[in-house]
Amino acid sequence: MLAFTELSRAHPSVPVMAVSVLTALAAGAFLAAGRSRRRPLVPGSLLRVRTLQVACVVAALYMASFGAEFYLVTLYLQDVRDWSALAAGIAFLPLAGTIVVGNTLAGRLAGRMPLGRLLATAFLLGAVGLAVLAVAVGAHAGYAAGLLPGLLLSGLGQGMAFTGMFITGTRDLPPQSNSTGSALVTTAQYTGGSVGLAVLVLLHGEHPVTADFTRTFLVTAAVATAAAPLALALLARDGRATTTASHPAIPAETRAGGQQ
């Protein structure tokens, strides 16, 4: 993330870029060493569970789109509209509330509709909210008439997607591997958030103006929109509709490796 941030500067720091490259190489070496171990940290058989794979991809896209919203809105309200930190924080309360509503709604819908459809609906709903924010920012609309509808829609989509992706990630895992599966989804989530936010900062530049915020909100909306058909298509190939499907057989080494 720091490397992408440095690239947005007119004169990137050479030491920072060098350390970033070395860190990436070290991470690759760590992963390679882990795969060659007799009992790796994450068994390969667990990584081959399709619903877990889909959940990790969706989680990365979730944070690359919705995860940047708090940062972008905060920066916009304080730097462009000159709101105080307190006022900007209060402006987020409706967003936080609808995220909770979305969490609850997704939990109730998960057993009644295919997970792919649930995730697609959540991402499309959130994408509409992000697009509304982009239009509101570009039109210099007020909070109640412009920003608030976007925050409410995106928050509802966020909450539904967050619950849906963790249900998806652990659905086909045995109980003793649920914690490992959840950890993998969380890792993918924050990796996507770090890289996604860094790229948006790169697009922003050092001194973003209104047009820059409009562009980045549109980019996040595009990422969320792309996640919808991807989740729908990948989970459609899974062949099971709801969370009531039985767990597949998992090799013994996976069961041992999943215990926490």
N, C-alpha and C positions, 0 to 999 in steps of 0.2 A: 504494500500500500504506500509506504514511504517513497519507494522508487517512482511510482506513478505521480505522486504529489510533486516530487522534485522535477519531473519532466514538464510539469506545468509552468515551471519558472523559466525566466529568460536564460539563466545560467545555472543549470543543475549542478549540484554538489558532486564532484567526482568521488570522494570517499563514501558518500551515502550510496551512490550507484554501485560502487565496487563491493561494499558490504552486502547490498541487496542480491547481487549476483552470487556471491559466496554463500549466502543464506539459502538461496534457491538450490544450489548444488548440494549443500549439506542435507537439505530436506529430501532431495532425490536419492542421495546415498542412504539415508535413514530408511526410506521406504524399500529400497532394494535389499538392504540388509535384513529388514523385517520379514520379507517374503522368503528368504533363504533359511530362516530359522526353523527348527523342528516344530516348535510351538509358537507361531507368530502371535503378535499382539492381537491382530484381527484375522481369524482363519479365512482362507481364501474361499471356502465353501459358503461362508456367511455373505461374502461380497457378491456371490453369484445369485443370491435371492433377488428375483426380479423386482418385487415391490419395494425392497430396500434400495435398489439401484434407482428406481424412479423417484422415490422420496428424496434421495440425496440430490439428484438433479433439480428437482422442484424446489428444494430448500435453498439451493444456491441461487436460483432465479428469484426466489421470494425475497431474499435479502438484497439482491442486486437491483431490485425494483422498489418494493415497499420499504425495505430497510433503510433506504436513503431518504425517505420522506421526512423524517424528523429533522435530519440535518439540513435538508434543503429549505424546508419551511422556516426553521429557526433562523437560518442565515438570511433568508429573504425578508422576514418580518423585522429583524433587527438592523440589517445593513442597508436595505433598500427603503423600507417604510419607517425606519427609525423608531421602532417599538422598543420598549424596555424589556429586559430579560423576564421580569415578572409578567408583563402583558403577553409576551410570546408564550410563556409557559401556560398561562390561563387559556390561551387560544387553542392549546392542544387537548384540553379536557374533553370536548366532544369526540375527538379522534380516539382517545383512550377508552371512552365509554362504548363506542361502537365496536371497538376491537373485542371487548368483553362480550358484547352481544353476539358478534360473529363467532367467537369461540363456542358459546353455548349452542347457537343454532347449528353449527357444523357437527357438534357432538350428537345432537338429536337426529340429524339427517344422515349420518354416516351409516347407520344400519338399515336405512330405507331406500337409498339410491346408490348407484355405482360410485366408487371413489373417484374414478376418472371424471365423471360428470360433476361431482361435488367440487373437485379441485378446479376444473375448467370454469365452472360458474363463479367460484371465488376469485380467480385471477381476472376474469373478464369484468366482474363487478369492480374490483380494485383498480383495474386499468382505466375504466370509465372515470373513476374518481380522480386519478392522476391526470387524465386528460382535461377534466374540468378545472383542476388546479392550474394547468398550463394555460388554458384559455383565460382564466381569471387573472393570472399574473400578467399576461400579455395585454389584457384590456384594462389593467389597473383597477379592477373591480374591488368593491368594498369587502369586508370580512363576511358579513351575514349573507350578502347576495352572491358572492363569488367564491371565496375560499371555504366557507363552512360547508356547502353542499359537497365539494370535492373531498374535504376531510371526512365527512360522514360516510360517503360511498367507499372511499379507499379504506377507511377503518373497518367497515363491515367485511369487505373482501379480505383484508389482512387477517382478521380474526378467523374467518372460515378457512382460509388457506393454511394458517398455522396449525390449527387442530387437524385438518385433513391430511397434511403431509406427515405428521407424526403417527396418526392412525395407519396410514399407508405403510410407513417404514417398519412398523412392528407387527403388522397383521399376520404375516406368514412366518414369523419367528417363534420358536418355542419359548416358553416363559423365561427360562434361564438365560436367554440371549437378548431379551428385550432391552436391558440396560445398555448392552453393547450396540445394538441397533440404534437406539435413541442417541447415543453418543456420536455415532457416525453421521446421523442426520444433522445433529447440532454442529459438528465439525464442518460439514458441507455448507450449512447455513452461514456460519461466520466467515468461512473462506469466501463464499460468494459475496457477502456483505463487504468484506475488506477490499476485494478486487473491484467490485462494482462501484463502491463509493470512490475509490481511488481514480477510476476511469472518469467518473462524473466530475471530480475535482480537476482532472486534466482537461476536460471539456470546458469547465468553468473559467479556468485561468486564475490569475492572482487577484484580479479586481472585477468580479462578476457584476453585471448590470442586469436590468430586467429581461432583456432579450436572452441572456445566458440562462436565466432561470426557466424561461419558457422552453428553451431547447432541452434542458436537462429533464424537466418534468415530462416532456414528450418522449424522451429516450426511456425513462423509467416506465412510462405507459406502454411503450412498444415492447419492452422486455416482459412485462406482465402479460401482455396480449400473446406473445410468443409462447409463454409457459402454458397457456390454456389448451391449445390443440395438441401440444407435446404431451401433456399429462393424459389427455383423453385418448390419444393414439397409443401411447405406451401401455396404459392400463387396460385398454380394450383388448390388447393381445394377450393379457393375462388370463382372460376367460372366466373370471369369477366376479360377480356383481357387487357383493356387499362384504362387510367385515365378518360375516359368519362362516367364511370358508375355513376348512380344516387346515391345520399346519402341515406342511410337507415334511418328509423325512429329512432330518439334518444329520450329517455324519457325526460320529462320536467326538472327533476333535473340535467340531464347531460347538457342540454342547458344553464341552469342557472350557473352551476358550470364551464362551459367552457368560460364564459365571463371574459375578463381581463380588 
